[in-house]
Amino acid sequence: MLTLFLTVCFFTNVIIGNTTVNNELVRDKYTYKKDKDTSFALDFHSHDLNDAEYAFVVTLILLKDTVVTTHCTGSLIHKNWVLSSAHCFYDLQDMKFYAWYGNYTVSPVVSQQYSEVGKIFIHPEFMNSAFTEPGYFFGDHDISLLRVGRIILPKYGRMASIDHSKMHGLHVKYIGGAPKRWSDGELRPLQIAEGVVIGCGMAMTRWAKYALCVTPKCSIKFHQPLHGDMGGPFLYEGRIVGVMSLSYQIPKTLQSSNGLTPISPYIVWIEKIRESFAKKLNGTKT
């Protein structure tokens, strides 16, 4: 049984010169209250990321004048391509998004480390429906590919071809762009955490056949991710094995889990999108 639900609508505004935090939770009668100083993003007891090894992780933002709004997280798998979740952009393809990279303690308007998203590709079989209502759960085939302006990095994220059926028991790392606390504000490092891949239970698997869950390293507290974490990578031995898709309470336990969409069933789709787009340019894979 699912016993706790958190529906999150997360917006963080930053104004150059002084930071204004405007985080909003959309709550209902099923939602439990959170203390503003309680850590709850990345329910794996996350910590600040300062390792250049993961420079390929980006945050996907809205930008209006000098105001930055965090939306989701993604992974640069090529200088022009970002991998993320589909639900982050469903029905929002006409909005202008940007990939913010590099230094997250300085506004991208100041650092100029951001690039416009030119095209959003949502998996054609993405099912935009909740697993339960109310709930913070998103549809099957929750994966997207974003074409962005060129971002030059020493190296990009590499995808692992590990079959989703063989991922149970893997120790993975996860990186997300949402803050740990309400009071953290917008200008802060990305968060990195660890967990172990497990099954999500029969009900979830019937609803989203490829969905997997990741149990936190420490389960003393019940924490759940913010919307800004969605789309971020799950990594095994440094390679991307999945993207953040949902928050889920494991049946018959008190543990909360982050759910992932494994990428192995979608590698062919990702490559076809890139190849098809390249043909429209100059016939070279980009």
Buried (B, 14 or more C-beta within 10 A) or exposed (E): EBEBBBBBEBBBBBBEEEBEBEBEBEBEEBBEEBEEEEBBBBBBBBEEBEEEEBBBBBBBBBBEEEBBBBBBBBBBBBBBBBBBBBBBBBEBEEEEBBBBBBEBEEBBBEBEBBBEBEEBBBBEEBBBEBBBEBBBBBBBBBBBBBBBEEBEBEEBBEBBEBEBEEBEEBEBBBBBBBBBBBEBBBBBBBBBBBBBBBEBBEEBEEBBEBBBBBBBBEBEEBBBBBBBBBBBBBBBEEBBBBBBBBBBBBBEEEBBBBBBBBBBBBEEBBEEBBEEBBEEEEEEEB
